[in-house]
Amino acid sequence: MSSMATMPIPHAENDADALVGGAVGVGTGDPDDVPDLSTVWLRVFLEVARHGSFTVAGRVLGWTQSAVSRQVASLEAALGGTPLFDRLPRGVRLTGAGRSLVPHAEAVTARLRDAGRELAALREAASGRVRVGAFPTADATLVPRAIAAFRARHPGVRLTREEGLTPALLDGLTSGGLDLAVVSTTGHAPLDAYELHHLLDESLYVAVPAAHPLANLPSVELSRLADADWISGSSRPEGTLLDTALRHGFRPRVAHVVAEWTAKQGYVAAGLGVTLIPALAAESVRPDIALLPVRDEGAPARAVYAATARGRHPEPPTTAFLTALREAAAKIPTPRT
């Protein structure tokens, strides 16, 4: 079956005249030159070829016969004056050049239709890809919920995810390896060079063994644990969640350096110390430890953002994933202190 399906063309002779005047460009004669052709000419040409008549083609397109004739004449002129149709007493017939042009015209118009559909799908976030990065605790609840909602709405978009610390994720944005990164202010990574979309200000919990004397309190001031052994991802509090302890007037004694969140919980459950748990990880704690909201009159422990590269317009799938992140962030519980 021929692919010369009817396609929409402006239904006005004035539009046809404007196109004739605005798109003609004759090549230099070099066979490698790309002719400057209007796609309207090609579509009119295919319609005439399909019906064998300028008059019928004009009726189908909503144009006059003379407007159709001018479109074909412009196409012939742009192709070096090569006749595409033999004019017969009743209608027209493709010349050899016209028959040669038909598959090329069909291919061009088909590719343009495909491009239009593909761009429309991207605008609607129905296709394409989005590459997401996130720091570890964001992967506990926030990011999985956002991914689940995003995939339900946009099943045709390919989503890839990687985990890392904020500095590495920002490098991924800069290099173009990531489209969006969920980052935090922990560690004071330089964020000014990126577009930041605020998701939440994250509160802190202190995790203590279930049998700890403070375990049943509704909340706790961090200074009450100044003499406790602490479990942290670094031996130094600076640049970590334990920065909060410095703000509360004491330098915590880090007894165990443990990087992974579930491992930290195991050390707490064994009675080896206490640790800070951010709100993003609070829903995935083991049952043999207690979480106490930290009473903090100062600023939140850290802000969480979705970061994108500055100066690079986010593609629709990225914008759609940002929406899913914001919705998931709104459901993160806030501890009552």
VMD Tcl script that draws the C-alpha trace (Angstrom):
set ca {
  {0.00 0.00 0.00}
  {1.25 3.51 -0.85}
  {2.19 5.68 2.09}
  {0.78 8.78 0.37}
  {-1.90 9.37 3.02}
  {-3.76 12.65 3.09}
  {-2.00 15.17 5.33}
  {-3.27 18.55 6.59}
  {-2.26 21.57 4.51}
  {-3.33 25.20 5.02}
  {-6.79 25.62 3.46}
  {-6.24 29.01 1.92}
  {-4.86 30.14 -1.40}
  {-3.09 33.06 0.29}
  {-1.15 30.59 2.44}
  {-0.12 28.76 -0.71}
  {1.06 31.98 -2.35}
  {3.07 32.92 0.76}
  {4.81 29.57 0.77}
  {5.65 29.82 -2.91}
  {7.29 33.19 -2.31}
  {9.12 32.17 0.85}
  {10.71 28.80 0.23}
  {12.14 28.71 -3.31}
  {15.86 28.05 -3.51}
  {17.50 26.69 -6.64}
  {20.68 24.69 -6.17}
  {24.03 25.53 -7.72}
  {23.97 22.51 -9.99}
  {26.21 20.45 -7.74}
  {24.55 17.01 -7.37}
  {25.57 17.00 -3.70}
  {23.60 20.19 -3.00}
  {20.50 19.80 -0.84}
  {17.59 21.48 -2.67}
  {15.76 24.11 -0.65}
  {12.26 22.66 -0.79}
  {9.04 23.45 1.02}
  {7.46 20.39 2.59}
  {4.11 21.81 1.49}
  {5.27 21.45 -2.12}
  {6.10 17.81 -1.49}
  {2.74 17.13 0.10}
  {0.89 18.84 -2.73}
  {3.00 16.90 -5.24}
  {2.04 13.60 -3.60}
  {-1.64 14.54 -3.57}
  {-1.56 15.36 -7.29}
  {0.34 12.14 -8.01}
  {-2.25 10.17 -6.05}
  {-5.25 11.61 -7.89}
  {-3.71 12.38 -11.30}
  {-5.39 15.77 -11.29}
  {-4.64 19.28 -10.05}
  {-8.36 19.94 -9.71}
  {-9.08 16.86 -7.57}
  {-5.98 17.45 -5.46}
  {-7.10 21.03 -4.87}
  {-10.57 19.87 -3.87}
  {-9.09 17.42 -1.34}
  {-6.73 20.05 0.06}
  {-9.24 22.88 0.09}
  {-7.24 24.90 -2.43}
  {-8.01 26.20 -5.91}
  {-6.62 24.38 -8.94}
  {-4.41 27.38 -9.73}
  {-2.90 27.36 -6.22}
  {-2.05 23.68 -6.55}
  {-0.53 24.32 -9.98}
  {1.69 27.08 -8.55}
  {2.90 24.78 -5.77}
  {3.92 22.13 -8.29}
  {5.56 24.74 -10.53}
  {7.59 26.02 -7.58}
  {8.73 22.49 -6.76}
  {9.76 21.89 -10.38}
  {11.68 25.20 -10.43}
  {13.50 24.32 -7.18}
  {14.55 21.03 -8.76}
  {16.17 22.76 -11.70}
  {13.14 23.07 -13.93}
  {12.58 19.32 -14.27}
  {8.94 18.57 -15.25}
  {7.29 16.23 -12.74}
  {3.99 15.81 -14.59}
  {2.90 15.53 -18.20}
  {-0.09 17.81 -18.66}
  {-2.79 15.82 -20.46}
  {-6.18 16.90 -21.88}
  {-7.76 15.24 -18.86}
  {-5.53 15.42 -15.82}
  {-1.82 14.85 -15.42}
  {0.59 11.90 -15.43}
  {3.90 11.49 -13.61}
  {7.02 11.86 -15.74}
  {10.05 9.68 -15.12}
  {11.42 12.37 -12.83}
  {8.10 12.50 -10.98}
  {8.07 8.75 -10.48}
  {11.63 8.94 -9.12}
  {10.64 11.71 -6.71}
  {7.59 9.93 -5.26}
  {9.42 7.56 -2.83}
  {11.73 10.35 -1.67}
  {8.80 12.70 -1.06}
  {7.00 9.93 0.80}
  {10.09 9.26 2.92}
  {10.54 12.95 3.80}
  {6.91 13.49 4.77}
  {6.82 10.22 6.72}
  {9.96 11.18 8.68}
  {8.48 14.58 9.45}
  {5.28 12.95 10.70}
  {7.35 10.63 12.87}
  {9.36 13.58 14.19}
  {6.15 15.41 15.06}
  {4.80 12.40 16.93}
  {8.09 11.87 18.76}
  {8.31 15.51 19.83}
  {4.68 15.45 20.96}
  {5.43 12.33 23.01}
  {8.40 14.07 24.62}
  {6.27 17.09 25.46}
  {3.82 14.76 27.17}
  {6.68 12.77 28.82}
  {5.39 9.68 27.02}
  {8.82 8.62 25.78}
  {12.50 9.42 26.18}
  {14.68 8.86 29.23}
  {15.58 10.39 32.55}
  {18.80 9.66 34.47}
  {18.47 10.19 38.21}
  {21.01 10.18 41.02}
  {20.37 10.27 44.77}
  {22.27 10.17 48.06}
  {21.79 6.97 50.09}
  {19.09 7.99 52.59}
  {17.00 9.56 49.83}
  {16.95 6.06 48.35}
  {15.28 4.71 51.48}
  {11.83 6.19 50.89}
  {11.74 9.39 48.86}
  {13.20 8.20 45.55}
  {11.48 4.76 45.43}
  {8.08 6.39 45.97}
  {8.78 8.96 43.29}
  {9.93 6.28 40.83}
  {6.80 4.19 41.47}
  {4.50 7.16 40.83}
  {6.50 8.26 37.78}
  {6.46 4.82 36.14}
  {2.73 4.50 36.68}
  {2.16 7.79 34.84}
  {4.91 7.55 32.22}
  {5.51 3.87 31.40}
  {7.13 4.73 28.06}
  {10.00 6.69 29.64}
  {13.21 4.80 30.42}
  {14.43 5.72 33.91}
  {17.90 4.87 35.22}
  {19.14 5.55 38.74}
  {22.47 5.68 40.49}
  {23.42 6.24 44.12}
  {26.21 8.43 45.41}
  {27.22 11.23 47.75}
  {26.25 14.77 46.89}
  {29.64 15.88 45.44}
  {29.75 12.91 43.04}
  {26.15 13.48 41.99}
  {26.87 17.12 41.22}
  {29.81 16.03 39.09}
  {27.40 13.78 37.21}
  {25.15 16.76 36.47}
  {28.10 18.83 35.28}
  {29.39 16.10 32.95}
  {25.94 15.43 31.52}
  {25.76 11.91 32.93}
  {22.73 12.75 35.06}
  {19.61 14.75 34.29}
  {18.58 15.27 37.92}
  {20.19 14.60 41.29}
  {18.66 14.47 44.75}
  {21.26 16.19 46.94}
  {21.57 17.63 50.42}
  {23.43 20.37 52.24}
  {25.33 17.85 54.40}
  {29.05 18.29 53.80}
  {28.51 21.82 52.48}
  {29.02 20.86 48.83}
  {28.96 23.94 46.55}
  {25.42 24.11 45.20}
  {25.39 27.63 43.76}
  {26.29 26.47 40.25}
  {23.12 24.38 39.92}
  {19.40 24.93 39.62}
  {17.98 23.85 42.99}
  {14.39 22.74 43.47}
  {13.62 22.55 47.19}
  {12.04 19.27 48.30}
  {12.11 19.37 52.10}
  {13.95 20.51 55.19}
  {14.88 17.28 56.88}
  {14.51 16.84 60.63}
  {16.66 14.48 62.69}
  {16.03 11.60 65.04}
  {18.47 10.09 67.49}
  {18.41 6.30 67.50}
  {18.93 4.62 70.87}
  {18.62 0.97 72.00}
  {15.07 -0.02 72.89}
  {16.10 -0.43 76.55}
  {17.86 2.97 76.76}
  {16.73 5.17 79.68}
  {15.59 7.88 77.26}
  {13.80 5.52 74.85}
  {10.29 6.45 75.98}
  {10.68 10.21 75.77}
  {8.59 12.01 73.11}
  {11.68 13.99 72.05}
  {15.17 14.80 73.30}
  {17.66 17.64 73.40}
  {20.88 16.41 71.84}
  {22.96 17.79 74.74}
  {21.50 15.06 76.98}
  {23.55 12.58 74.95}
  {26.80 14.54 75.13}
  {28.48 11.74 77.09}
  {27.20 8.90 74.87}
  {29.25 6.83 72.47}
  {28.28 7.80 68.93}
  {28.14 5.81 65.73}
  {28.89 7.86 62.63}
  {30.08 7.57 59.06}
  {33.18 9.61 59.90}
  {35.45 10.01 62.91}
  {35.02 13.78 62.62}
  {31.61 15.42 63.03}
  {32.36 18.28 60.64}
  {30.53 17.89 57.34}
  {28.29 15.10 58.67}
  {24.93 14.98 60.45}
  {26.84 15.28 63.72}
  {27.53 18.91 62.84}
  {24.30 19.36 64.79}
  {26.06 18.28 68.00}
  {28.64 21.04 67.56}
  {25.79 23.53 67.29}
  {24.41 22.14 70.55}
  {27.67 22.88 72.32}
  {29.49 19.55 72.51}
  {31.86 17.48 70.42}
  {30.51 13.93 70.15}
  {32.75 10.97 70.98}
  {32.65 8.75 67.86}
  {33.20 5.20 69.12}
  {32.44 3.37 65.84}
  {32.82 4.57 62.25}
  {30.11 2.83 60.21}
  {29.08 4.05 56.76}
  {25.94 2.08 55.94}
  {22.61 2.97 57.55}
  {21.37 -0.52 58.33}
  {24.73 -1.39 59.87}
  {24.52 1.69 62.11}
  {21.16 0.43 63.36}
  {22.72 -2.93 64.17}
  {25.38 -1.26 66.33}
  {22.69 0.76 68.12}
  {20.53 -2.34 68.74}
  {23.58 -4.09 70.23}
  {24.00 -1.28 72.77}
  {27.26 0.00 71.28}
  {26.19 3.61 70.99}
  {23.63 6.01 69.54}
  {23.37 7.56 66.11}
  {21.48 10.21 64.19}
  {18.86 9.10 61.70}
  {17.52 11.59 59.12}
  {13.80 11.76 58.48}
  {14.23 10.23 55.02}
  {15.49 7.01 56.62}
  {13.17 7.01 59.64}
  {10.54 4.75 58.08}
  {12.98 1.92 57.48}
  {14.37 1.32 60.98}
  {14.51 -2.01 62.77}
  {12.05 -2.68 65.61}
  {14.62 -3.12 68.39}
  {15.72 0.50 68.45}
  {13.83 3.66 69.41}
  {13.78 6.91 67.48}
  {13.56 10.17 69.41}
  {12.89 13.42 67.52}
  {15.68 15.91 68.18}
  {14.52 19.17 69.71}
  {16.42 21.82 67.79}
  {15.68 25.52 68.01}
  {18.18 26.20 65.24}
  {17.98 25.62 61.53}
  {17.00 22.21 60.11}
  {19.80 19.68 60.01}
  {19.87 19.76 56.23}
  {17.89 20.85 53.22}
  {17.17 18.36 50.45}
  {16.99 19.52 46.84}
  {16.47 18.16 43.37}
  {19.35 19.67 41.41}
  {19.60 20.16 37.65}
  {22.37 21.66 35.57}
  {22.12 25.43 35.25}
  {21.72 26.67 31.69}
  {20.47 23.31 30.42}
  {16.72 23.22 29.86}
  {15.24 20.11 31.54}
  {13.57 17.68 29.15}
  {9.87 16.93 29.83}
  {10.64 13.51 31.43}
  {12.98 15.25 33.89}
  {10.32 17.83 34.74}
  {7.76 15.05 35.20}
  {10.09 13.19 37.58}
  {10.65 16.40 39.56}
  {6.87 16.60 40.04}
  {6.84 13.02 41.36}
  {9.67 13.87 43.76}
  {7.83 16.88 45.13}
  {4.73 14.81 45.72}
  {6.73 12.08 47.49}
  {8.57 14.66 49.61}
  {5.27 16.13 50.81}
  {4.41 12.73 52.32}
  {7.60 12.41 54.40}
  {6.46 12.61 58.04}
  {7.75 15.45 60.19}
  {8.61 14.52 63.79}
  {6.77 16.32 66.55}
  {9.15 17.88 69.02}
}
mol new
graphics top color blue
foreach p $ca { graphics top sphere $p radius 0.5 }
foreach p [lrange $ca 0 end-1] q [lrange $ca 1 end] { graphics top cylinder $p $q radius 0.2 }
display resetview
